[in-house]
């Protein structure tokens, strides 16, 4: 990873999903930014520790990761792929989410995320946001967004919350 990227972390249930356990060796100056519905919350890596080492990141939650170096870093995650009926709550307003299922695809057609007329998805690609708006029926403008495995994205829901439910098994 280089620069600032959206991530979905982890698509695994680790033995310990704390930031300190998931990112033990990233360089000083790294940061994780989560979104609380109104603003970003920073967790900064100092010379020896995170500012909030017990912060937990769970499947379906997305965040931004900042690599302070121009050199790419690799971070390996170990855990189990969530299986069964998986639910990601989608509240009204803006939120940063990700698919709990390790599949890429069209966000509603393939991944089953509920979206109503007037709602939107925002992908952060190459330092800029791409906006996708849900029109009437099943139409999207300019097109239905495709998200990758481990990619986080913003969802803007209208006044009513929804649940993003997927049933998943690694054997299917």
Secondary structure by P-SEA (a helix, b strand, c coil): cccbbbbcccccccccccccccccccccccbbbbbcccbbbbbbbcccccccccccccccbbbbbbccccbbbbbbbbccccccbbbbbbcccbbbbbbccccccccccccccccccccbbbbbcccbbbbbbbccccccccccccccccbbbbbbbccbbbbbbbbbbccc
